[in-house]
Amino acid sequence: MNPPFQKDEIAEIRRSVDAMYLAMSKRPDVSREQLDLIQRSLTEIADASQRLGRKDWIMFVAGTLSNICVGAAFAPEAAKALFKFANQSLGWVFQNALRLLS
């Protein structure tokens, strides 16, 4: 089963990715260019929740977050923080899936 998200869940995903962006924007080790990439990618994640089923969306999120870390050339601490914030913000979606970071 790969059911779609409900409208209220899509709205919560948008709030969650906004919280992730805000948290990352407060880190001194993340540049303006990196924040721009984060913002674009998080927007893609939120938009994808409207067209993908849950399982496909979770896989999309994992891939997109990995691409952010590689594309932005994050230091290990910033990459770990991104996944930590994803788990904190989107953990309610991942509750029945593998955690992105232990």
Biopython code that builds the backbone (N, CA, C, O; Angstrom):
import numpy as np
from Bio.PDB.StructureBuilder import StructureBuilder

atoms = [
    (1, "MET", "N", (0.846, -1.190, 0.000)),
    (1, "MET", "CA", (0.000, 0.000, 0.000)),
    (1, "MET", "C", (0.887, 1.246, 0.000)),
    (1, "MET", "O", (1.929, 1.297, 0.653)),
    (2, "ASN", "N", (0.448, 2.210, -0.730)),
    (2, "ASN", "CA", (1.178, 3.468, -0.857)),
    (2, "ASN", "C", (0.157, 4.609, -0.898)),
    (2, "ASN", "O", (0.064, 5.335, -1.888)),
    (3, "PRO", "N", (-0.611, 4.758, 0.194)),
    (3, "PRO", "CA", (-1.696, 5.734, 0.172)),
    (3, "PRO", "C", (-1.189, 7.177, 0.092)),
    (3, "PRO", "O", (-0.091, 7.484, 0.555)),
    (4, "PRO", "N", (-1.990, 8.043, -0.491)),
    (4, "PRO", "CA", (-1.608, 9.459, -0.558)),
    (4, "PRO", "C", (-1.774, 10.126, 0.807)),
    (4, "PRO", "O", (-2.449, 9.606, 1.695)),
    (5, "PHE", "N", (-1.146, 11.278, 0.946)),
    (5, "PHE", "CA", (-1.320, 12.077, 2.149)),
    (5, "PHE", "C", (-2.653, 12.805, 2.100)),
    (5, "PHE", "O", (-3.134, 13.155, 1.023)),
    (6, "GLN", "N", (-3.241, 13.031, 3.247)),
    (6, "GLN", "CA", (-4.456, 13.829, 3.370)),
    (6, "GLN", "C", (-4.070, 15.319, 3.345)),
    (6, "GLN", "O", (-2.911, 15.666, 3.568)),
    (7, "LYS", "N", (-5.035, 16.180, 3.077)),
    (7, "LYS", "CA", (-4.753, 17.623, 2.987)),
    (7, "LYS", "C", (-4.133, 18.176, 4.258)),
    (7, "LYS", "O", (-3.212, 18.989, 4.192)),
    (8, "ASP", "N", (-4.625, 17.747, 5.419)),
    (8, "ASP", "CA", (-4.062, 18.249, 6.678)),
    (8, "ASP", "C", (-2.630, 17.759, 6.881)),
    (8, "ASP", "O", (-1.818, 18.462, 7.483)),
    (9, "GLU", "N", (-2.313, 16.574, 6.389)),
    (9, "GLU", "CA", (-0.954, 16.055, 6.480)),
    (9, "GLU", "C", (-0.010, 16.823, 5.557)),
    (9, "GLU", "O", (1.138, 17.086, 5.913)),
    (10, "ILE", "N", (-0.495, 17.175, 4.385)),
    (10, "ILE", "CA", (0.307, 17.968, 3.448)),
    (10, "ILE", "C", (0.637, 19.323, 4.063)),
    (10, "ILE", "O", (1.763, 19.807, 3.946)),
    (11, "ALA", "N", (-0.342, 19.928, 4.714)),
    (11, "ALA", "CA", (-0.106, 21.207, 5.387)),
    (11, "ALA", "C", (0.910, 21.044, 6.515)),
    (11, "ALA", "O", (1.754, 21.917, 6.719)),
    (12, "GLU", "N", (0.835, 19.941, 7.241)),
    (12, "GLU", "CA", (1.787, 19.687, 8.333)),
    (12, "GLU", "C", (3.188, 19.443, 7.779)),
    (12, "GLU", "O", (4.175, 19.857, 8.387)),
    (13, "ILE", "N", (3.280, 18.786, 6.652)),
    (13, "ILE", "CA", (4.590, 18.592, 6.018)),
    (13, "ILE", "C", (5.195, 19.941, 5.657)),
    (13, "ILE", "O", (6.389, 20.160, 5.864)),
    (14, "ARG", "N", (4.387, 20.842, 5.121)),
    (14, "ARG", "CA", (4.894, 22.189, 4.786)),
    (14, "ARG", "C", (5.408, 22.902, 6.035)),
    (14, "ARG", "O", (6.472, 23.521, 6.007)),
    (15, "ARG", "N", (4.656, 22.814, 7.123)),
    (15, "ARG", "CA", (5.108, 23.432, 8.380)),
    (15, "ARG", "C", (6.401, 22.772, 8.866)),
    (15, "ARG", "O", (7.298, 23.443, 9.377)),
    (16, "SER", "N", (6.482, 21.473, 8.701)),
    (16, "SER", "CA", (7.661, 20.733, 9.144)),
    (16, "SER", "C", (8.904, 21.116, 8.354)),
    (16, "SER", "O", (9.970, 21.309, 8.939)),
    (17, "VAL", "N", (8.786, 21.228, 7.034)),
    (17, "VAL", "CA", (9.958, 21.601, 6.247)),
    (17, "VAL", "C", (10.343, 23.060, 6.507)),
    (17, "VAL", "O", (11.521, 23.410, 6.437)),
    (18, "ASP", "N", (9.366, 23.902, 6.805)),
    (18, "ASP", "CA", (9.684, 25.283, 7.193)),
    (18, "ASP", "C", (10.494, 25.293, 8.490)),
    (18, "ASP", "O", (11.436, 26.072, 8.630)),
    (19, "ALA", "N", (10.128, 24.432, 9.429)),
    (19, "ALA", "CA", (10.864, 24.329, 10.695)),
    (19, "ALA", "C", (12.285, 23.821, 10.455)),
    (19, "ALA", "O", (13.229, 24.270, 11.105)),
    (20, "MET", "N", (12.430, 22.889, 9.525)),
    (20, "MET", "CA", (13.767, 22.390, 9.188)),
    (20, "MET", "C", (14.627, 23.510, 8.613)),
    (20, "MET", "O", (15.788, 23.667, 8.992)),
    (21, "TYR", "N", (14.058, 24.281, 7.705)),
    (21, "TYR", "CA", (14.805, 25.384, 7.107)),
    (21, "TYR", "C", (15.220, 26.385, 8.180)),
    (21, "TYR", "O", (16.368, 26.829, 8.209)),
    (22, "LEU", "N", (14.297, 26.737, 9.052)),
    (22, "LEU", "CA", (14.598, 27.700, 10.107)),
    (22, "LEU", "C", (15.732, 27.187, 10.992)),
    (22, "LEU", "O", (16.651, 27.936, 11.326)),
    (23, "ALA", "N", (15.668, 25.927, 11.367)),
    (23, "ALA", "CA", (16.715, 25.355, 12.213)),
    (23, "ALA", "C", (18.072, 25.388, 11.511)),
    (23, "ALA", "O", (19.080, 25.744, 12.121)),
    (24, "MET", "N", (18.096, 25.020, 10.246)),
    (24, "MET", "CA", (19.370, 25.029, 9.513)),
    (24, "MET", "C", (19.871, 26.455, 9.287)),
    (24, "MET", "O", (21.081, 26.679, 9.253)),
    (25, "SER", "N", (18.973, 27.413, 9.132)),
    (25, "SER", "CA", (19.390, 28.800, 8.891)),
    (25, "SER", "C", (20.065, 29.414, 10.115)),
    (25, "SER", "O", (20.760, 30.424, 9.997)),
    (26, "LYS", "N", (19.871, 28.824, 11.271)),
    (26, "LYS", "CA", (20.482, 29.332, 12.508)),
    (26, "LYS", "C", (21.882, 28.774, 12.739)),
    (26, "LYS", "O", (22.577, 29.203, 13.659)),
    (27, "ARG", "N", (22.292, 27.834, 11.921)),
    (27, "ARG", "CA", (23.613, 27.225, 12.101)),
    (27, "ARG", "C", (24.687, 28.120, 11.483)),
    (27, "ARG", "O", (24.556, 28.543, 10.334)),
    (28, "PRO", "N", (25.741, 28.407, 12.235)),
    (28, "PRO", "CA", (26.802, 29.264, 11.702)),
    (28, "PRO", "C", (27.650, 28.597, 10.618)),
    (28, "PRO", "O", (28.367, 29.278, 9.885)),
    (29, "ASP", "N", (27.570, 27.265, 10.513)),
    (29, "ASP", "CA", (28.388, 26.548, 9.532)),
    (29, "ASP", "C", (27.652, 26.284, 8.218)),
    (29, "ASP", "O", (28.098, 25.470, 7.410)),
    (30, "VAL", "N", (26.528, 26.968, 8.003)),
    (30, "VAL", "CA", (25.764, 26.820, 6.764)),
    (30, "VAL", "C", (25.742, 28.176, 6.055)),
    (30, "VAL", "O", (25.273, 29.173, 6.605)),
    (31, "SER", "N", (26.253, 28.191, 4.834)),
    (31, "SER", "CA", (26.363, 29.441, 4.072)),
    (31, "SER", "C", (25.031, 29.815, 3.405)),
    (31, "SER", "O", (24.089, 29.024, 3.374)),
    (32, "ARG", "N", (24.985, 31.012, 2.888)),
    (32, "ARG", "CA", (23.799, 31.504, 2.167)),
    (32, "ARG", "C", (23.505, 30.617, 0.956)),
    (32, "ARG", "O", (22.348, 30.291, 0.691)),
    (33, "GLU", "N", (24.536, 30.232, 0.231)),
    (33, "GLU", "CA", (24.356, 29.373, -0.943)),
    (33, "GLU", "C", (23.800, 28.007, -0.537)),
    (33, "GLU", "O", (22.929, 27.455, -1.209)),
    (34, "GLN", "N", (24.313, 27.477, 0.561)),
    (34, "GLN", "CA", (23.811, 26.195, 1.057)),
    (34, "GLN", "C", (22.353, 26.326, 1.493)),
    (34, "GLN", "O", (21.545, 25.430, 1.248)),
    (35, "LEU", "N", (22.021, 27.439, 2.137)),
    (35, "LEU", "CA", (20.629, 27.669, 2.551)),
    (35, "LEU", "C", (19.698, 27.770, 1.353)),
    (35, "LEU", "O", (18.561, 27.300, 1.402)),
    (36, "ASP", "N", (20.183, 28.383, 0.276)),
    (36, "ASP", "CA", (19.369, 28.458, -0.942)),
    (36, "ASP", "C", (19.065, 27.065, -1.483)),
    (36, "ASP", "O", (17.936, 26.785, -1.886)),
    (37, "LEU", "N", (20.075, 26.190, -1.492)),
    (37, "LEU", "CA", (19.870, 24.815, -1.944)),
    (37, "LEU", "C", (18.910, 24.084, -1.009)),
    (37, "LEU", "O", (18.031, 23.353, -1.465)),
    (38, "ILE", "N", (19.075, 24.278, 0.280)),
    (38, "ILE", "CA", (18.177, 23.655, 1.256)),
    (38, "ILE", "C", (16.744, 24.103, 1.006)),
    (38, "ILE", "O", (15.829, 23.281, 0.974)),
    (39, "GLN", "N", (16.551, 25.396, 0.830)),
    (39, "GLN", "CA", (15.200, 25.918, 0.632)),
    (39, "GLN", "C", (14.554, 25.346, -0.626)),
    (39, "GLN", "O", (13.396, 24.931, -0.589)),
    (40, "ARG", "N", (15.276, 25.318, -1.723)),
    (40, "ARG", "CA", (14.736, 24.750, -2.964)),
    (40, "ARG", "C", (14.384, 23.274, -2.789)),
    (40, "ARG", "O", (13.327, 22.821, -3.227)),
    (41, "SER", "N", (15.273, 22.542, -2.149)),
    (41, "SER", "CA", (15.052, 21.108, -1.966)),
    (41, "SER", "C", (13.903, 20.823, -1.015)),
    (41, "SER", "O", (13.124, 19.897, -1.245)),
    (42, "LEU", "N", (13.787, 21.606, 0.050)),
    (42, "LEU", "CA", (12.679, 21.410, 0.985)),
    (42, "LEU", "C", (11.346, 21.763, 0.338)),
    (42, "LEU", "O", (10.325, 21.142, 0.637)),
    (43, "THR", "N", (11.351, 22.750, -0.540)),
    (43, "THR", "CA", (10.138, 23.071, -1.290)),
    (43, "THR", "C", (9.741, 21.896, -2.176)),
    (43, "THR", "O", (8.560, 21.567, -2.285)),
    (44, "GLU", "N", (10.734, 21.260, -2.815)),
    (44, "GLU", "CA", (10.460, 20.074, -3.629)),
    (44, "GLU", "C", (9.889, 18.945, -2.779)),
    (44, "GLU", "O", (8.980, 18.236, -3.210)),
    (45, "ILE", "N", (10.419, 18.781, -1.579)),
    (45, "ILE", "CA", (9.916, 17.748, -0.666)),
    (45, "ILE", "C", (8.465, 18.015, -0.320)),
    (45, "ILE", "O", (7.635, 17.106, -0.371)),
    (46, "ALA", "N", (8.151, 19.250, 0.031)),
    (46, "ALA", "CA", (6.771, 19.597, 0.381)),
    (46, "ALA", "C", (5.850, 19.414, -0.821)),
    (46, "ALA", "O", (4.758, 18.864, -0.686)),
    (47, "ASP", "N", (6.280, 19.870, -1.985)),
    (47, "ASP", "CA", (5.458, 19.735, -3.189)),
    (47, "ASP", "C", (5.211, 18.267, -3.545)),
    (47, "ASP", "O", (4.124, 17.903, -3.994)),
    (48, "ALA", "N", (6.225, 17.436, -3.341)),
    (48, "ALA", "CA", (6.104, 16.014, -3.672)),
    (48, "ALA", "C", (5.048, 15.312, -2.821)),
    (48, "ALA", "O", (4.495, 14.294, -3.237)),
    (49, "SER", "N", (4.769, 15.840, -1.653)),
    (49, "SER", "CA", (3.761, 15.207, -0.782)),
    (49, "SER", "C", (2.365, 15.281, -1.394)),
    (49, "SER", "O", (1.465, 14.552, -0.976)),
    (50, "GLN", "N", (2.182, 16.152, -2.374)),
    (50, "GLN", "CA", (0.882, 16.275, -3.037)),
    (50, "GLN", "C", (0.701, 15.280, -4.177)),
    (50, "GLN", "O", (-0.424, 15.014, -4.600)),
    (51, "ARG", "N", (1.809, 14.732, -4.673)),
    (51, "ARG", "CA", (1.688, 13.863, -5.846)),
    (51, "ARG", "C", (2.191, 12.438, -5.615)),
    (51, "ARG", "O", (1.878, 11.545, -6.403)),
    (52, "LEU", "N", (2.959, 12.209, -4.559)),
    (52, "LEU", "CA", (3.506, 10.883, -4.296)),
    (52, "LEU", "C", (2.764, 10.206, -3.154)),
    (52, "LEU", "O", (2.255, 10.868, -2.250)),
    (53, "GLY", "N", (2.710, 8.898, -3.204)),
    (53, "GLY", "CA", (2.211, 8.139, -2.072)),
    (53, "GLY", "C", (3.233, 8.176, -0.943)),
    (53, "GLY", "O", (4.369, 8.607, -1.140)),
    (54, "ARG", "N", (2.828, 7.727, 0.230)),
    (54, "ARG", "CA", (3.675, 7.813, 1.418)),
    (54, "ARG", "C", (5.026, 7.116, 1.253)),
    (54, "ARG", "O", (6.067, 7.701, 1.552)),
    (55, "LYS", "N", (5.014, 5.883, 0.784)),
    (55, "LYS", "CA", (6.270, 5.140, 0.650)),
    (55, "LYS", "C", (7.193, 5.816, -0.355)),
    (55, "LYS", "O", (8.385, 5.988, -0.098)),
    (56, "ASP", "N", (6.641, 6.194, -1.491)),
    (56, "ASP", "CA", (7.452, 6.864, -2.506)),
    (56, "ASP", "C", (7.985, 8.191, -1.977)),
    (56, "ASP", "O", (9.129, 8.555, -2.249)),
    (57, "TRP", "N", (7.165, 8.907, -1.227)),
    (57, "TRP", "CA", (7.573, 10.195, -0.680)),
    (57, "TRP", "C", (8.719, 10.021, 0.313)),
    (57, "TRP", "O", (9.675, 10.797, 0.289)),
    (58, "ILE", "N", (8.640, 9.030, 1.173)),
    (58, "ILE", "CA", (9.703, 8.791, 2.155)),
    (58, "ILE", "C", (11.022, 8.503, 1.435)),
    (58, "ILE", "O", (12.072, 9.006, 1.834)),
    (59, "MET", "N", (10.968, 7.703, 0.387)),
    (59, "MET", "CA", (12.182, 7.422, -0.388)),
    (59, "MET", "C", (12.689, 8.702, -1.068)),
    (59, "MET", "O", (13.895, 8.940, -1.132)),
    (60, "PHE", "N", (11.775, 9.509, -1.568)),
    (60, "PHE", "CA", (12.143, 10.787, -2.189)),
    (60, "PHE", "C", (12.829, 11.694, -1.174)),
    (60, "PHE", "O", (13.830, 12.336, -1.492)),
    (61, "VAL", "N", (12.298, 11.751, 0.044)),
    (61, "VAL", "CA", (12.881, 12.589, 1.094)),
    (61, "VAL", "C", (14.298, 12.120, 1.412)),
    (61, "VAL", "O", (15.218, 12.934, 1.489)),
    (62, "ALA", "N", (14.476, 10.821, 1.595)),
    (62, "ALA", "CA", (15.807, 10.295, 1.918)),
    (62, "ALA", "C", (16.816, 10.645, 0.819)),
    (62, "ALA", "O", (17.936, 11.067, 1.107)),
    (63, "GLY", "N", (16.413, 10.468, -0.427)),
    (63, "GLY", "CA", (17.298, 10.796, -1.538)),
    (63, "GLY", "C", (17.588, 12.285, -1.640)),
    (63, "GLY", "O", (18.723, 12.692, -1.890)),
    (64, "THR", "N", (16.566, 13.082, -1.448)),
    (64, "THR", "CA", (16.737, 14.539, -1.542)),
    (64, "THR", "C", (17.643, 15.058, -0.433)),
    (64, "THR", "O", (18.503, 15.902, -0.683)),
    (65, "LEU", "N", (17.460, 14.565, 0.783)),
    (65, "LEU", "CA", (18.321, 15.004, 1.887)),
    (65, "LEU", "C", (19.772, 14.595, 1.642)),
    (65, "LEU", "O", (20.695, 15.357, 1.931)),
    (66, "SER", "N", (19.963, 13.409, 1.118)),
    (66, "SER", "CA", (21.327, 12.973, 0.783)),
    (66, "SER", "C", (21.925, 13.856, -0.303)),
    (66, "SER", "O", (23.095, 14.233, -0.234)),
    (67, "ASN", "N", (21.115, 14.184, -1.305)),
    (67, "ASN", "CA", (21.581, 15.067, -2.384)),
    (67, "ASN", "C", (21.924, 16.458, -1.867)),
    (67, "ASN", "O", (22.872, 17.081, -2.345)),
    (68, "ILE", "N", (21.165, 16.945, -0.901)),
    (68, "ILE", "CA", (21.480, 18.253, -0.308)),
    (68, "ILE", "C", (22.875, 18.207, 0.311)),
    (68, "ILE", "O", (23.700, 19.090, 0.076)),
    (69, "CYS", "N", (23.124, 17.181, 1.094)),
    (69, "CYS", "CA", (24.412, 17.076, 1.791)),
    (69, "CYS", "C", (25.574, 17.012, 0.814)),
    (69, "CYS", "O", (26.607, 17.645, 1.032)),
    (70, "VAL", "N", (25.412, 16.254, -0.259)),
    (70, "VAL", "CA", (26.480, 16.130, -1.259)),
    (70, "VAL", "C", (26.584, 17.415, -2.079)),
    (70, "VAL", "O", (27.677, 17.947, -2.272)),
    (71, "GLY", "N", (25.446, 17.908, -2.559)),
    (71, "GLY", "CA", (25.450, 19.087, -3.420)),
    (71, "GLY", "C", (25.924, 20.339, -2.716)),
    (71, "GLY", "O", (26.550, 21.201, -3.333)),
    (72, "ALA", "N", (25.633, 20.448, -1.437)),
    (72, "ALA", "CA", (26.043, 21.628, -0.672)),
    (72, "ALA", "C", (27.424, 21.445, -0.053)),
    (72, "ALA", "O", (27.963, 22.369, 0.556)),
    (73, "ALA", "N", (27.994, 20.254, -0.209)),
    (73, "ALA", "CA", (29.313, 19.953, 0.369)),
    (73, "ALA", "C", (29.340, 20.279, 1.859)),
    (73, "ALA", "O", (30.251, 20.942, 2.354)),
    (74, "PHE", "N", (28.321, 19.798, 2.553)),
    (74, "PHE", "CA", (28.229, 20.035, 3.996)),
    (74, "PHE", "C", (29.377, 19.401, 4.754)),
    (74, "PHE", "O", (29.874, 18.337, 4.386)),
    (75, "ALA", "N", (29.786, 20.068, 5.810)),
    (75, "ALA", "CA", (30.666, 19.447, 6.795)),
    (75, "ALA", "C", (29.854, 18.342, 7.473)),
    (75, "ALA", "O", (28.626, 18.417, 7.512)),
    (76, "PRO", "N", (30.518, 17.327, 8.003)),
    (76, "PRO", "CA", (29.778, 16.226, 8.632)),
    (76, "PRO", "C", (28.781, 16.669, 9.705)),
    (76, "PRO", "O", (27.700, 16.093, 9.826)),
    (77, "GLU", "N", (29.144, 17.691, 10.483)),
    (77, "GLU", "CA", (28.256, 18.161, 11.542)),
    (77, "GLU", "C", (26.977, 18.769, 10.975)),
    (77, "GLU", "O", (25.898, 18.565, 11.532)),
    (78, "ALA", "N", (27.083, 19.509, 9.883)),
    (78, "ALA", "CA", (25.908, 20.125, 9.260)),
    (78, "ALA", "C", (25.024, 19.057, 8.622)),
    (78, "ALA", "O", (23.798, 19.142, 8.689)),
    (79, "ALA", "N", (25.640, 18.058, 8.007)),
    (79, "ALA", "CA", (24.864, 16.958, 7.407)),
    (79, "ALA", "C", (24.097, 16.205, 8.487)),
    (79, "ALA", "O", (22.916, 15.899, 8.324)),
    (80, "LYS", "N", (24.772, 15.912, 9.583)),
    (80, "LYS", "CA", (24.119, 15.214, 10.686)),
    (80, "LYS", "C", (22.968, 16.054, 11.242)),
    (80, "LYS", "O", (21.911, 15.521, 11.579)),
    (81, "ALA", "N", (23.179, 17.360, 11.334)),
    (81, "ALA", "CA", (22.127, 18.252, 11.831)),
    (81, "ALA", "C", (20.911, 18.242, 10.913)),
    (81, "ALA", "O", (19.775, 18.249, 11.388)),
    (82, "LEU", "N", (21.141, 18.226, 9.599)),
    (82, "LEU", "CA", (20.022, 18.202, 8.655)),
    (82, "LEU", "C", (19.163, 16.962, 8.870)),
    (82, "LEU", "O", (17.937, 17.055, 8.916)),
    (83, "PHE", "N", (19.799, 15.806, 9.001)),
    (83, "PHE", "CA", (19.036, 14.571, 9.226)),
    (83, "PHE", "C", (18.375, 14.569, 10.600)),
    (83, "PHE", "O", (17.271, 14.048, 10.757)),
    (84, "LYS", "N", (19.034, 15.143, 11.585)),
    (84, "LYS", "CA", (18.437, 15.252, 12.923)),
    (84, "LYS", "C", (17.179, 16.112, 12.865)),
    (84, "LYS", "O", (16.147, 15.736, 13.422)),
    (85, "PHE", "N", (17.252, 17.252, 12.202)),
    (85, "PHE", "CA", (16.092, 18.132, 12.088)),
    (85, "PHE", "C", (14.983, 17.475, 11.272)),
    (85, "PHE", "O", (13.801, 17.683, 11.548)),
    (86, "ALA", "N", (15.360, 16.681, 10.267)),
    (86, "ALA", "CA", (14.351, 15.957, 9.490)),
    (86, "ALA", "C", (13.610, 14.969, 10.381)),
    (86, "ALA", "O", (12.385, 14.870, 10.319)),
    (87, "ASN", "N", (14.346, 14.245, 11.204)),
    (87, "ASN", "CA", (13.698, 13.299, 12.112)),
    (87, "ASN", "C", (12.813, 14.004, 13.126)),
    (87, "ASN", "O", (11.726, 13.525, 13.447)),
    (88, "GLN", "N", (13.274, 15.137, 13.627)),
    (88, "GLN", "CA", (12.468, 15.884, 14.594)),
    (88, "GLN", "C", (11.208, 16.444, 13.952)),
    (88, "GLN", "O", (10.122, 16.367, 14.526)),
    (89, "SER", "N", (11.356, 17.003, 12.770)),
    (89, "SER", "CA", (10.234, 17.677, 12.116)),
    (89, "SER", "C", (9.286, 16.724, 11.405)),
    (89, "SER", "O", (8.073, 16.932, 11.403)),
    (90, "LEU", "N", (9.833, 15.689, 10.808)),
    (90, "LEU", "CA", (9.024, 14.785, 9.991)),
    (90, "LEU", "C", (8.896, 13.391, 10.598)),
    (90, "LEU", "O", (8.400, 12.472, 9.947)),
    (91, "GLY", "N", (9.335, 13.233, 11.827)),
    (91, "GLY", "CA", (9.292, 11.937, 12.484)),
    (91, "GLY", "C", (7.909, 11.322, 12.521)),
    (91, "GLY", "O", (7.771, 10.098, 12.502)),
    (92, "TRP", "N", (6.888, 12.151, 12.574)),
    (92, "TRP", "CA", (5.510, 11.644, 12.602)),
    (92, "TRP", "C", (5.177, 10.899, 11.302)),
    (92, "TRP", "O", (4.324, 10.011, 11.305)),
    (93, "VAL", "N", (5.834, 11.247, 10.204)),
    (93, "VAL", "CA", (5.605, 10.536, 8.952)),
    (93, "VAL", "C", (6.434, 9.251, 8.928)),
    (93, "VAL", "O", (5.993, 8.222, 8.416)),
    (94, "PHE", "N", (7.639, 9.331, 9.488)),
    (94, "PHE", "CA", (8.563, 8.205, 9.445)),
    (94, "PHE", "C", (8.300, 7.173, 10.530)),
    (94, "PHE", "O", (9.029, 6.184, 10.608)),
    (95, "GLN", "N", (7.304, 7.362, 11.358)),
    (95, "GLN", "CA", (7.114, 6.501, 12.528)),
    (95, "GLN", "C", (7.034, 5.024, 12.183)),
    (95, "GLN", "O", (7.413, 4.186, 13.001)),
    (96, "ASN", "N", (6.556, 4.686, 11.009)),
    (96, "ASN", "CA", (6.480, 3.281, 10.613)),
    (96, "ASN", "C", (7.523, 2.931, 9.550)),
    (96, "ASN", "O", (7.461, 1.868, 8.934)),
    (97, "ALA", "N", (8.470, 3.828, 9.347)),
    (97, "ALA", "CA", (9.545, 3.578, 8.381)),
    (97, "ALA", "C", (10.875, 3.626, 9.143)),
    (97, "ALA", "O", (10.912, 3.946, 10.331)),
    (98, "LEU", "N", (11.936, 3.310, 8.453)),
    (98, "LEU", "CA", (13.248, 3.385, 9.073)),
    (98, "LEU", "C", (13.566, 4.817, 9.426)),
    (98, "LEU", "O", (13.268, 5.730, 8.655)),
    (99, "ARG", "N", (14.165, 5.026, 10.575)),
    (99, "ARG", "CA", (14.614, 6.362, 10.956)),
    (99, "ARG", "C", (15.772, 6.758, 10.062)),
    (99, "ARG", "O", (16.574, 5.916, 9.657)),
    (100, "LEU", "N", (15.857, 8.043, 9.755)),
    (100, "LEU", "CA", (16.916, 8.513, 8.877)),
    (100, "LEU", "C", (18.258, 8.607, 9.596)),
    (100, "LEU", "O", (19.308, 8.577, 8.954)),
    (101, "LEU", "N", (18.231, 8.721, 10.909)),
    (101, "LEU", "CA", (19.463, 8.834, 11.670)),
    (101, "LEU", "C", (19.187, 8.339, 13.073)),
    (101, "LEU", "O", (18.194, 8.728, 13.688)),
    (102, "SER", "N", (20.038, 7.504, 13.571)),
    (102, "SER", "CA", (19.842, 6.985, 14.934)),
    (102, "SER", "C", (20.380, 7.941, 15.957)),
    (102, "SER", "O", (20.302, 7.671, 17.156)),
]
sb = StructureBuilder()
sb.init_structure("model")
sb.init_model(0)
sb.init_chain("A")
sb.init_seg("    ")
for serial, (resi, resn, name, xyz) in enumerate(atoms, 1):
    if name == "N":
        sb.init_residue(resn, " ", resi, " ")
    sb.init_atom(name, np.array(xyz, "f"), 0.0, 1.0, " ", f" {name:<3s}", serial, name[0])
structure = sb.get_structure()
